[in-house]
Amino acid sequence: MKAIISNISTHLLVVFILFITVLNVNIASTPYSIFDEMNYQEVLKITIEVDLNNLLKDRLSKEDYVAKLKFMDAGGKLQEWDMKVALRGKFRRIKCNEMPPLKLKFKKKDLAAMGLSAANDLKLVTQCVEDEREAKVLLLKEYLAYKIYNQLTDISYRVQLVKVTYQDSKTGKRKRQWAFLIEDTAQLRERLLAEKCKNCFNQSIETFEQETFKLMSVFQYMIGNSDWSALIERNTKLIKTADHILAIPYDFDFSGLVDAPYATVNAKYHLTSRKDRIYLGFDEHLADITPTFQYVLSKKVEIIELVKKFKLLNANDREAVIEYLQTFFEDDKPFKTNTAYLELSATNTAEKN
């Protein structure tokens, strides 16, 4: 990687950083939301009271279940919210042995009564494997992936780490686990002055905002994530501004940085390990992607420091994350690409349809 970036001029780097800064500053001031209400400290303790037996009896259910959420706000006041929860996701809702991922649905009238934004859907990313320590480590590493992308750009999902007490509304039985919340996409769109992108499959390269797409592609390469595609909206949220489509990544549990034991190796890209990296962005971007690499490299100290200070992971786990990131920062070989990406994506789309 050093060989790729060593020839770039300081001028180009400054121009790129200024451009990314402009993108980051061009964020709308959005109404205060329920997510903001919960986003005031590193770890927030919450309680979700729901009929657990009913919730978990059918992993394919699309039903909403009556629930109650409790947490202590920044002013020290206990907040209690009547809401509904639903199972969400595809792979993890079936494969996770513990609590499947959830969607928390607040009542818009209740939010309005408290002077909060109408953004009322929060995703809850939950522990997946049975082993308590491993489940915690995997979840915290995925949370870190979101935080690392936050370091690179504000055009990203905000997340809030939580310690959840799941309380059965029928029996009173409790269990505590780690999780994190992802802000409502509606609020993300408000922040980025964007709207829903309908029928956005197989968009041409020209329709995307170029610099943010390149940044996302390099980030996905850095964390070793091959489980995404902007063309078929796989683990990528597409939203539309007045001029372009913005592609925003999510779901990083299949990345080499997280290295989840249930993650499969993507054989169609000729990968042999969960930690292998491959570039899945547009091939057309390769001719001028060096400034993007330089920008990410300029954030190396901040990214490594972020991991070092994340003491919820023990020293060995933090070091493992840093060592994996260093293999990106110190790589002196051209990064691995897949020139058949567009054809593969088109095939996937055809299969999906």
C-alpha positions as CSV (number, residue, x, y, z in Angstrom):
1,M,0.0,0.0,0.0
2,K,2.9,2.4,0.8
3,A,4.1,2.0,-2.8
4,I,0.7,3.1,-4.1
5,I,0.5,6.2,-2.0
6,S,4.2,7.3,-1.9
7,N,4.0,9.1,-5.3
8,I,1.0,11.3,-4.5
9,S,1.7,15.0,-4.0
10,T,0.9,16.9,-0.9
11,H,-1.3,19.2,-3.0
12,L,-3.6,16.3,-4.0
13,L,-3.9,15.1,-0.4
14,V,-4.8,18.6,0.8
15,V,-7.4,18.9,-2.0
16,F,-8.9,15.5,-1.1
17,I,-9.0,16.3,2.6
18,L,-10.7,19.6,2.0
19,F,-13.3,17.9,-0.2
20,I,-14.0,15.3,2.4
21,T,-14.2,18.1,5.0
22,V,-16.8,19.9,2.9
23,L,-18.8,16.8,2.6
24,N,-18.7,16.3,6.3
25,V,-19.7,19.9,7.1
26,N,-22.6,19.7,4.6
27,I,-24.7,18.0,7.3
28,A,-28.2,19.3,8.1
29,S,-29.2,20.3,11.6
30,T,-31.8,17.7,12.4
31,P,-34.4,17.6,15.1
32,Y,-33.3,16.0,18.3
33,S,-34.3,12.3,18.2
34,I,-34.8,9.3,20.5
35,F,-31.4,8.1,19.3
36,D,-29.8,11.4,20.4
37,E,-31.6,11.1,23.7
38,M,-29.7,7.8,24.2
39,N,-26.4,8.8,22.7
40,Y,-24.7,10.7,25.5
41,Q,-22.2,8.2,27.0
42,E,-20.1,5.3,25.7
43,V,-22.3,2.6,27.2
44,L,-25.9,3.0,28.0
45,K,-27.8,0.6,30.2
46,I,-31.3,-0.2,28.8
47,T,-34.1,-2.6,29.7
48,I,-36.4,-4.2,27.1
49,E,-39.4,-5.8,28.5
50,V,-41.2,-8.2,26.1
51,D,-42.8,-11.6,26.0
52,L,-39.6,-13.4,25.1
53,N,-41.2,-16.8,24.4
54,N,-43.6,-15.2,21.9
55,L,-40.8,-13.1,20.3
56,L,-38.5,-16.0,19.7
57,K,-40.9,-18.8,18.8
58,D,-40.7,-18.0,15.0
59,R,-37.5,-16.6,13.7
60,L,-39.1,-15.8,10.3
61,S,-42.0,-13.8,11.9
62,K,-42.7,-10.3,10.5
63,E,-44.9,-9.6,13.4
64,D,-44.5,-6.6,15.8
65,Y,-44.5,-7.4,19.5
66,V,-45.6,-5.1,22.3
67,A,-42.6,-4.0,24.4
68,K,-41.4,-1.4,26.9
69,L,-38.0,0.3,26.9
70,K,-36.4,1.9,29.9
71,F,-33.2,3.9,30.3
72,M,-31.7,6.7,32.4
73,D,-31.2,9.8,30.3
74,A,-28.4,12.4,30.6
75,G,-30.3,14.3,33.2
76,G,-30.5,11.2,35.5
77,K,-34.3,10.8,34.7
78,L,-35.7,7.3,34.1
79,Q,-37.4,7.3,30.7
80,E,-40.0,4.6,29.9
81,W,-41.3,4.1,26.4
82,D,-44.1,1.9,25.2
83,M,-43.0,0.6,21.8
84,K,-43.0,-2.5,19.6
85,V,-40.1,-4.8,18.6
86,A,-39.7,-7.0,15.5
87,L,-37.1,-9.5,14.4
88,R,-35.0,-8.2,11.5
89,G,-32.2,-9.2,9.2
90,K,-31.7,-12.3,7.1
91,F,-28.7,-14.4,8.0
92,R,-28.3,-13.4,11.7
93,R,-32.0,-13.7,12.6
94,I,-31.7,-17.5,11.7
95,K,-28.1,-18.3,12.6
96,C,-27.7,-16.4,15.8
97,N,-28.2,-18.8,18.7
98,E,-28.8,-15.9,21.2
99,M,-31.1,-12.9,20.7
100,P,-31.7,-12.2,17.0
101,P,-31.3,-8.6,15.7
102,L,-34.2,-6.5,16.5
103,K,-35.9,-3.3,15.3
104,L,-37.2,-1.0,18.0
105,K,-40.3,0.9,16.8
106,F,-41.4,3.9,18.8
107,K,-44.8,5.6,18.5
108,K,-44.5,8.9,16.5
109,K,-47.1,10.5,18.6
110,D,-45.2,9.7,21.8
111,L,-42.0,11.1,20.3
112,A,-43.8,14.3,19.2
113,A,-45.2,14.7,22.7
114,M,-41.6,14.8,24.0
115,G,-40.5,17.2,21.3
116,L,-38.4,14.6,19.5
117,S,-37.9,13.8,15.8
118,A,-40.4,11.5,14.0
119,A,-37.4,9.2,13.3
120,N,-38.8,6.2,15.2
121,D,-37.1,3.0,14.0
122,L,-33.8,2.0,15.6
123,K,-31.9,-1.2,14.7
124,L,-30.5,-3.2,17.6
125,V,-27.4,-5.3,16.7
126,T,-27.3,-8.2,19.2
127,Q,-25.0,-10.9,20.5
128,C,-25.0,-13.9,18.1
129,V,-22.9,-16.8,19.4
130,E,-23.5,-18.8,22.6
131,D,-20.1,-18.3,24.2
132,E,-20.5,-15.2,26.3
133,R,-17.0,-13.9,26.0
134,E,-16.8,-14.6,22.2
135,A,-20.2,-13.0,21.7
136,K,-19.1,-9.8,23.4
137,V,-15.8,-9.6,21.6
138,L,-17.4,-10.1,18.2
139,L,-20.1,-7.5,18.8
140,L,-17.6,-4.9,20.1
141,K,-15.3,-5.4,17.1
142,E,-18.2,-4.8,14.8
143,Y,-19.2,-1.7,16.8
144,L,-15.5,-0.5,16.3
145,A,-15.9,-0.9,12.6
146,Y,-18.8,1.6,12.6
147,K,-16.7,3.9,14.8
148,I,-13.7,3.7,12.5
149,Y,-15.9,4.7,9.5
150,N,-17.3,7.6,11.6
151,Q,-13.7,8.7,11.9
152,L,-13.4,8.8,8.1
153,T,-16.7,10.5,7.3
154,D,-19.9,11.9,8.8
155,I,-21.7,10.3,5.9
156,S,-22.1,7.1,7.9
157,Y,-24.4,5.5,10.4
158,R,-24.0,6.6,14.0
159,V,-24.1,3.9,16.7
160,Q,-24.6,3.7,20.4
161,L,-23.3,0.9,22.5
162,V,-25.7,-0.5,25.1
163,K,-25.8,-3.1,27.8
164,V,-29.3,-4.7,27.5
165,T,-31.4,-6.3,30.1
166,Y,-34.0,-8.4,28.4
167,Q,-36.9,-8.9,30.8
168,D,-39.6,-11.4,30.1
169,S,-43.0,-9.7,30.6
170,K,-44.6,-13.0,31.5
171,T,-42.2,-14.5,34.0
172,G,-40.0,-11.6,35.0
173,K,-36.9,-13.6,34.1
174,R,-33.9,-11.5,33.0
175,K,-30.8,-11.9,30.9
176,R,-28.1,-9.3,30.2
177,Q,-26.2,-9.0,27.0
178,W,-24.2,-6.5,24.9
179,A,-25.7,-4.8,21.8
180,F,-25.5,-1.6,19.9
181,L,-28.1,0.7,18.4
182,I,-27.9,2.1,14.8
183,E,-29.6,5.4,14.1
184,D,-32.8,5.5,12.1
185,T,-32.1,5.8,8.3
186,A,-34.8,8.5,8.2
187,Q,-32.6,10.6,10.5
188,L,-29.5,9.7,8.4
189,R,-31.3,11.0,5.3
190,E,-32.3,14.2,7.2
191,R,-28.7,14.8,8.2
192,L,-27.5,14.3,4.6
193,L,-30.3,16.3,3.0
194,A,-31.3,13.2,1.1
195,E,-34.3,11.1,0.3
196,K,-35.2,7.5,-0.3
197,C,-33.7,5.9,-3.4
198,K,-36.3,3.9,-5.1
199,N,-35.5,1.2,-7.7
200,C,-31.8,1.8,-7.2
201,F,-30.5,-1.6,-8.4
202,N,-27.7,-1.7,-11.0
203,Q,-27.0,2.0,-11.0
204,S,-24.2,3.2,-13.3
205,I,-21.0,4.6,-11.8
206,E,-22.0,8.2,-12.9
207,T,-25.0,8.2,-10.6
208,F,-23.0,7.8,-7.4
209,E,-21.2,10.6,-5.5
210,Q,-17.7,9.6,-6.6
211,E,-15.4,10.5,-3.7
212,T,-17.6,9.0,-0.9
213,F,-18.0,5.8,-3.0
214,K,-14.3,5.5,-3.3
215,L,-13.9,6.1,0.4
216,M,-16.4,3.5,1.2
217,S,-14.7,1.0,-1.1
218,V,-11.3,1.6,0.5
219,F,-12.8,1.3,4.0
220,Q,-14.4,-2.0,3.1
221,Y,-11.0,-3.2,1.8
222,M,-9.3,-2.0,4.9
223,I,-11.6,-4.0,7.2
224,G,-11.5,-7.0,4.9
225,N,-15.2,-7.0,4.1
226,S,-16.3,-8.8,0.9
227,D,-20.0,-9.1,2.0
228,W,-21.3,-6.0,0.2
229,S,-22.5,-4.7,-3.1
230,A,-23.8,-1.3,-3.9
231,L,-25.3,-2.5,-7.2
232,I,-27.7,-4.9,-5.5
233,E,-27.8,-2.9,-2.2
234,R,-26.3,-5.7,-0.2
235,N,-25.3,-4.4,3.2
236,T,-25.2,-0.9,1.6
237,K,-27.9,1.7,2.0
238,L,-28.5,3.9,-1.0
239,I,-30.0,7.3,-0.5
240,K,-30.5,10.1,-3.1
241,T,-29.4,13.7,-2.9
242,A,-30.3,16.4,-5.4
243,D,-27.3,15.4,-7.5
244,H,-26.1,12.0,-6.7
245,I,-26.7,8.7,-4.9
246,L,-24.8,8.2,-1.6
247,A,-23.8,4.6,-0.7
248,I,-23.5,4.0,3.0
249,P,-22.2,0.7,4.4
250,Y,-23.5,-1.4,7.3
251,D,-23.3,-4.9,8.7
252,F,-19.6,-5.7,9.1
253,D,-19.7,-9.1,10.9
254,F,-18.4,-11.0,7.9
255,S,-15.3,-8.7,7.7
256,G,-11.8,-9.9,8.5
257,L,-11.6,-7.3,11.2
258,V,-14.5,-8.9,13.1
259,D,-13.6,-12.5,12.0
260,A,-16.9,-14.0,13.2
261,P,-16.7,-17.9,13.3
262,Y,-20.0,-18.1,11.4
263,A,-18.8,-16.0,8.6
264,T,-18.3,-17.9,5.3
265,V,-15.3,-17.4,3.0
266,N,-16.5,-15.8,-0.3
267,A,-15.3,-18.4,-2.7
268,K,-16.7,-16.6,-5.8
269,Y,-13.9,-14.0,-5.3
270,H,-11.3,-16.8,-4.9
271,L,-10.7,-15.9,-1.2
272,T,-9.2,-18.6,1.0
273,S,-9.6,-17.0,4.5
274,R,-12.1,-14.8,6.3
275,K,-9.2,-12.3,6.7
276,D,-8.5,-12.0,3.0
277,R,-9.0,-8.6,1.4
278,I,-10.5,-7.8,-2.0
279,Y,-11.5,-4.5,-3.6
280,L,-15.1,-4.5,-4.7
281,G,-15.5,-0.9,-5.8
282,F,-15.8,0.2,-9.4
283,D,-12.8,-0.7,-11.5
284,E,-13.1,2.7,-13.2
285,H,-12.1,4.3,-9.8
286,L,-8.7,2.5,-9.7
287,A,-7.0,5.1,-12.0
288,D,-7.5,7.9,-9.5
289,I,-8.1,6.3,-6.1
290,T,-4.6,7.1,-4.7
291,P,-5.8,10.3,-3.0
292,T,-8.4,8.2,-1.2
293,F,-5.8,5.8,0.1
294,Q,-3.7,8.8,1.2
295,Y,-6.6,10.3,3.1
296,V,-7.3,7.0,4.9
297,L,-3.6,6.7,5.7
298,S,-3.7,10.3,7.1
299,K,-6.2,8.9,9.6
300,K,-4.0,6.0,10.7
301,V,-3.0,7.5,14.0
302,E,-6.6,8.5,15.0
303,I,-7.9,5.0,14.0
304,I,-5.2,3.1,15.9
305,E,-5.7,5.4,18.9
306,L,-9.4,4.8,18.8
307,V,-8.8,1.1,19.1
308,K,-6.2,1.5,21.8
309,K,-8.6,3.5,24.0
310,F,-11.4,1.1,23.6
311,K,-10.8,-0.7,26.9
312,L,-14.1,-2.7,26.7
313,L,-12.0,-5.0,24.6
314,N,-9.1,-6.6,26.5
315,A,-5.5,-5.8,25.6
316,N,-5.1,-9.0,23.5
317,D,-8.3,-8.4,21.5
318,R,-7.3,-4.7,20.9
319,E,-3.9,-5.8,19.7
320,A,-5.4,-8.3,17.3
321,V,-7.6,-5.6,15.8
322,I,-4.6,-3.2,15.5
323,E,-2.4,-5.9,13.9
324,Y,-5.1,-6.6,11.3
325,L,-5.4,-2.9,10.5
326,Q,-1.6,-2.6,10.3
327,T,-1.5,-5.2,7.5
328,F,-3.5,-2.7,5.5
329,F,-1.5,0.4,6.4
330,E,1.9,-1.3,5.9
331,D,1.0,-3.3,2.8
332,D,3.5,-2.5,0.0
333,K,1.7,-4.5,-2.7
334,P,-1.1,-3.4,-5.1
335,F,-4.4,-4.3,-3.5
336,K,-6.2,-7.3,-4.8
337,T,-9.1,-6.6,-7.1
338,N,-11.8,-8.5,-8.8
339,T,-12.3,-7.3,-12.4
340,A,-15.3,-9.5,-12.7
341,Y,-17.2,-7.6,-10.0
342,L,-19.7,-5.9,-12.3
343,E,-20.5,-9.2,-14.0
344,L,-20.8,-11.1,-10.7
345,S,-23.1,-8.4,-9.3
346,A,-25.2,-8.5,-12.4
347,T,-25.5,-12.2,-12.1
348,N,-26.5,-11.9,-8.4
349,T,-29.2,-9.4,-9.4
350,A,-30.6,-11.7,-12.0
351,E,-30.7,-14.6,-9.5
352,K,-32.4,-12.3,-7.0
353,N,-35.0,-11.3,-9.4
